[in-house]
Amino acid sequence: MEEQTKIEELSDKLKSYIDTRYDLIVLQTSDKVSIIGSEFIAYLLIGILSFLFIVLFSIALSLYISSLYGSTFIGFLAVGGLYLVIAVLLVAFKKHLTNPFRNKIIRAVLNETP
């Protein structure tokens, strides 16, 4: 009988351990998700505001160049050409741009500090 009691006690402790371990994993996961989610929202807001700034600045620059040359077409063509050059540079250096972002995401998932 004593062995039966020890087996039941061991079984209860094992169940308790599994429940505690499950709770720990849920808490760790929710912590990581909340950190990554809040950073994503912050970067999204920064990105939206930056996008609006770039659009409005581009229109203003296009109109300014248009007033200098007397042709609306020339102003918008010049700014479009500038964006084409920037796009080509971004494509050329894509690997150098993606690695830091990927490393930041990995650090966030693994909960490491930079």
NUTOR-558378 format. One line per 8 residues: number of its first residue (from 0); for each residue x negated, y, z negated of N, C-alpha, C. Coordinates in nm, 3 decimals, always signed. Atoms other than C-alpha are relative to their C-alpha. Layout:
<sites>
NUM) X:Y:Z:X:Y:Z:X:Y:Z; ...
</sites>
This chain:
<sites>
0) -0.080:-0.120:+0.000:+0.000:+0.000:+0.000:-0.085:+0.127:+0.000; +0.085:-0.119:+0.009:-0.279:+0.238:-0.079:-0.054:+0.037:+0.138; +0.048:-0.028:-0.135:-0.413:+0.202:+0.276:+0.109:+0.067:+0.082; -0.114:-0.062:-0.070:-0.067:+0.292:+0.412:+0.011:+0.146:-0.037; -0.007:-0.138:+0.047:-0.067:+0.609:+0.202:-0.113:+0.082:+0.060; +0.114:-0.071:-0.058:-0.414:+0.704:+0.325:+0.021:+0.023:+0.149; -0.027:-0.015:-0.144:-0.310:+0.645:+0.687:+0.104:+0.110:+0.022; -0.101:-0.105:-0.013:+0.000:+0.862:+0.639:-0.059:+0.138:-0.031
8) +0.065:-0.126:+0.036:-0.210:+1.131:+0.471:-0.091:+0.048:+0.114; +0.087:-0.033:-0.113:-0.462:+1.118:+0.755:+0.083:+0.045:+0.119; -0.089:-0.037:-0.109:-0.179:+1.134:+1.007:+0.057:+0.140:-0.020; -0.052:-0.134:+0.029:-0.030:+1.438:+0.834:-0.107:+0.107:+0.020; +0.109:-0.096:-0.017:-0.369:+1.612:+0.827:-0.033:+0.020:+0.148; +0.026:-0.010:-0.143:-0.424:+1.534:+1.194:+0.107:+0.084:+0.069; -0.108:-0.081:-0.057:-0.083:+1.678:+1.284:-0.018:+0.147:-0.038; +0.022:-0.137:+0.046:-0.161:+1.986:+1.076:-0.116:+0.064:+0.077
16) +0.115:-0.050:-0.076:-0.499:+2.023:+1.249:+0.040:+0.034:+0.143; -0.043:-0.023:-0.138:-0.342:+1.992:+1.594:+0.089:+0.124:+0.009; -0.087:-0.119:+0.001:-0.074:+2.250:+1.508:-0.082:+0.128:-0.020; +0.085:-0.117:+0.025:-0.336:+2.491:+1.371:-0.085:+0.031:+0.122; +0.083:-0.020:-0.120:-0.559:+2.441:+1.675:+0.084:+0.059:+0.114; -0.090:-0.052:-0.102:-0.263:+2.503:+1.907:+0.031:+0.148:-0.026; -0.028:-0.140:+0.035:-0.175:+2.824:+1.721:-0.121:+0.089:+0.028; +0.122:-0.076:-0.026:-0.537:+2.939:+1.745:-0.019:+0.025:+0.149
24) +0.014:-0.015:-0.145:-0.547:+2.878:+2.121:+0.102:+0.100:+0.053; -0.104:-0.094:-0.044:-0.218:+3.066:+2.168:-0.041:+0.143:-0.038; +0.041:-0.134:+0.043:-0.351:+3.363:+1.967:-0.118:+0.052:+0.080; +0.115:-0.042:-0.079:-0.682:+3.371:+2.152:+0.041:+0.035:+0.143; -0.046:-0.026:-0.135:-0.507:+3.351:+2.487:+0.079:+0.130:+0.007; -0.079:-0.123:-0.002:-0.260:+3.626:+2.400:-0.089:+0.122:-0.021; +0.094:-0.110:+0.020:-0.549:+3.844:+2.280:-0.069:+0.035:+0.131; +0.069:-0.025:-0.127:-0.736:+3.802:+2.609:+0.096:+0.058:+0.104
32) -0.097:-0.050:-0.096:-0.422:+3.857:+2.816:+0.036:+0.145:-0.030; -0.035:-0.138:+0.035:-0.337:+4.174:+2.624:-0.114:+0.096:+0.033; +0.115:-0.085:-0.034:-0.689:+4.313:+2.669:-0.008:+0.020:+0.150; +0.010:-0.010:-0.146:-0.699:+4.235:+3.040:+0.119:+0.078:+0.055; -0.119:-0.071:-0.048:-0.342:+4.360:+3.091:-0.006:+0.149:-0.028; +0.008:-0.143:+0.031:-0.401:+4.690:+2.913:-0.106:+0.069:+0.083; +0.102:-0.059:-0.087:-0.722:+4.751:+3.106:+0.052:+0.012:+0.144; -0.057:-0.005:-0.134:-0.540:+4.669:+3.429:+0.094:+0.119:+0.016
40) -0.094:-0.112:-0.005:-0.266:+4.922:+3.351:-0.075:+0.133:+0.000; +0.078:-0.123:+0.005:-0.523:+5.189:+3.263:-0.068:+0.025:+0.136; +0.066:-0.016:-0.130:-0.719:+5.126:+3.585:+0.101:+0.028:+0.111; -0.103:-0.026:-0.099:-0.396:+5.123:+3.785:+0.043:+0.147:-0.003; -0.036:-0.141:+0.011:-0.298:+5.466:+3.652:-0.111:+0.090:+0.052; +0.114:-0.077:-0.051:-0.646:+5.601:+3.721:-0.005:-0.010:+0.152; +0.002:+0.019:-0.145:-0.629:+5.453:+4.070:+0.109:+0.078:+0.071; -0.110:-0.075:-0.061:-0.289:+5.609:+4.144:-0.030:+0.149:+0.001
48) +0.034:-0.142:+0.006:-0.402:+5.951:+4.026:-0.115:+0.035:+0.094; +0.112:-0.023:-0.093:-0.727:+5.921:+4.222:+0.049:-0.001:+0.144; -0.056:+0.007:-0.134:-0.532:+5.820:+4.532:+0.074:+0.130:+0.035; -0.072:-0.126:-0.025:-0.305:+6.123:+4.500:-0.096:+0.116:+0.019; +0.100:-0.105:-0.015:-0.606:+6.350:+4.454:-0.065:-0.007:+0.138; +0.068:+0.016:-0.129:-0.778:+6.207:+4.762:+0.093:+0.039:+0.114; -0.094:-0.034:-0.107:-0.465:+6.242:+4.976:+0.019:+0.150:+0.009; -0.021:-0.146:-0.002:-0.401:+6.601:+4.873:-0.126:+0.075:+0.039
56) +0.126:-0.064:-0.036:-0.768:+6.693:+4.900:-0.028:-0.018:+0.149; +0.021:+0.026:-0.143:-0.785:+6.533:+5.247:+0.087:+0.092:+0.086; -0.089:-0.090:-0.075:-0.485:+6.732:+5.367:-0.053:+0.143:-0.006; +0.053:-0.136:+0.014:-0.633:+7.053:+5.228:-0.127:+0.018:+0.083; +0.123:-0.008:-0.079:-0.973:+6.981:+5.387:+0.031:+0.001:+0.149; -0.039:+0.002:-0.141:-0.809:+6.897:+5.718:+0.055:+0.135:+0.044; -0.056:-0.131:-0.036:-0.613:+7.220:+5.717:-0.107:+0.109:-0.001; +0.109:-0.098:+0.004:-0.924:+7.419:+5.621:-0.086:-0.011:+0.126
64) +0.080:+0.019:-0.122:-1.128:+7.266:+5.906:+0.080:+0.044:+0.122; -0.086:-0.044:-0.111:-0.831:+7.327:+6.136:+0.000:+0.150:+0.014; +0.000:-0.147:-0.007:-0.830:+7.695:+6.043:-0.134:+0.052:+0.051; +0.132:-0.043:-0.048:-1.205:+7.720:+6.114:-0.012:-0.016:+0.151; +0.014:+0.029:-0.142:-1.178:+7.566:+6.461:+0.122:+0.036:+0.082; -0.119:-0.042:-0.072:-0.830:+7.683:+6.549:+0.082:-0.112:+0.060; -0.074:+0.114:-0.053:-0.701:+7.332:+6.621:+0.030:-0.098:-0.113; -0.040:+0.093:+0.106:-0.504:+7.113:+6.383:-0.056:-0.138:+0.029
72) +0.050:+0.130:-0.040:-0.613:+6.807:+6.577:-0.145:-0.020:-0.044; +0.143:+0.011:+0.035:-0.985:+6.878:+6.518:-0.017:-0.021:-0.151; +0.013:+0.013:+0.146:-0.940:+6.916:+6.140:+0.034:-0.139:-0.049; -0.041:+0.134:+0.044:-0.752:+6.591:+6.094:-0.090:-0.108:+0.060; +0.093:+0.095:-0.061:-0.984:+6.409:+6.336:-0.132:-0.005:-0.078; +0.125:-0.005:+0.076:-1.289:+6.523:+6.138:+0.014:-0.074:-0.133; -0.021:+0.069:+0.128:-1.145:+6.402:+5.807:+0.022:-0.149:+0.024; -0.018:+0.141:-0.034:-1.033:+6.076:+5.969:-0.133:-0.067:+0.032
80) +0.133:+0.053:-0.032:-1.385:+6.028:+6.105:-0.083:-0.020:-0.126; +0.071:+0.013:+0.127:-1.526:+6.087:+5.758:+0.045:-0.127:-0.074; -0.050:+0.120:+0.064:-1.299:+5.814:+5.620:-0.043:-0.126:+0.074; +0.050:+0.114:-0.076:-1.406:+5.581:+5.900:-0.143:-0.033:-0.040; +0.139:+0.021:+0.041:-1.771:+5.627:+5.804:-0.004:-0.061:-0.140; -0.006:+0.054:+0.137:-1.686:+5.564:+5.437:+0.045:-0.146:+0.001; -0.050:+0.138:-0.009:-1.492:+5.248:+5.530:-0.107:-0.094:+0.052; +0.108:+0.083:-0.055:-1.783:+5.114:+5.737:-0.107:-0.024:-0.107
88) +0.098:+0.015:+0.108:-2.022:+5.178:+5.445:+0.051:-0.095:-0.108; -0.056:+0.089:+0.101:-1.786:+5.004:+5.202:-0.003:-0.146:+0.047; +0.006:+0.136:-0.054:-1.765:+4.699:+5.429:-0.144:-0.050:-0.001; +0.140:+0.040:-0.005:-2.143:+4.695:+5.467:-0.054:-0.036:-0.138; +0.050:+0.022:+0.135:-2.203:+4.709:+5.092:+0.104:-0.068:-0.090; -0.109:+0.064:+0.076:-1.902:+4.499:+4.985:-0.052:-0.089:-0.111; +0.052:+0.092:+0.100:-2.108:+4.242:+4.799:-0.053:+0.076:-0.121; +0.052:-0.081:+0.111:-2.279:+4.512:+4.590:+0.112:+0.064:-0.081
96) -0.113:-0.061:+0.070:-1.939:+4.654:+4.500:+0.082:-0.103:-0.077; -0.085:+0.099:+0.065:-1.760:+4.331:+4.412:-0.065:-0.068:-0.119; +0.068:+0.069:+0.110:-2.024:+4.177:+4.184:+0.022:+0.065:-0.136; -0.024:-0.060:+0.132:-1.991:+4.434:+3.902:+0.143:-0.020:-0.049; -0.139:+0.021:+0.040:-1.611:+4.400:+3.902:+0.023:-0.145:-0.043; -0.015:+0.141:+0.035:-1.630:+4.022:+3.899:-0.065:-0.029:-0.135; +0.068:+0.021:+0.128:-1.881:+4.028:+3.613:+0.080:+0.059:-0.116; -0.081:-0.062:+0.105:-1.658:+4.264:+3.414:+0.122:-0.087:-0.034
104) -0.115:+0.088:+0.023:-1.359:+4.032:+3.458:-0.043:-0.126:-0.076; +0.049:+0.120:+0.068:-1.564:+3.730:+3.352:-0.032:+0.031:-0.146; +0.029:-0.038:+0.138:-1.690:+3.914:+3.042:+0.128:+0.019:-0.080; -0.127:-0.021:+0.070:-1.332:+4.011:+2.955:+0.066:-0.133:-0.034; -0.061:+0.130:+0.024:-1.210:+3.653:+2.989:-0.076:-0.076:-0.108; +0.080:+0.071:+0.099:-1.498:+3.515:+2.785:-0.016:+0.078:-0.130; +0.000:-0.084:+0.120:-1.457:+3.797:+2.530:-0.141:+0.041:-0.039; +0.134:-0.046:+0.027:-1.818:+3.910:+2.561:-0.003:+0.152:+0.008
112) +0.014:-0.144:-0.009:-1.922:+4.268:+2.502:-0.110:+0.034:+0.098; +0.102:-0.034:-0.101:-2.115:+4.443:+2.779:-0.128:+0.053:-0.063
</sites>
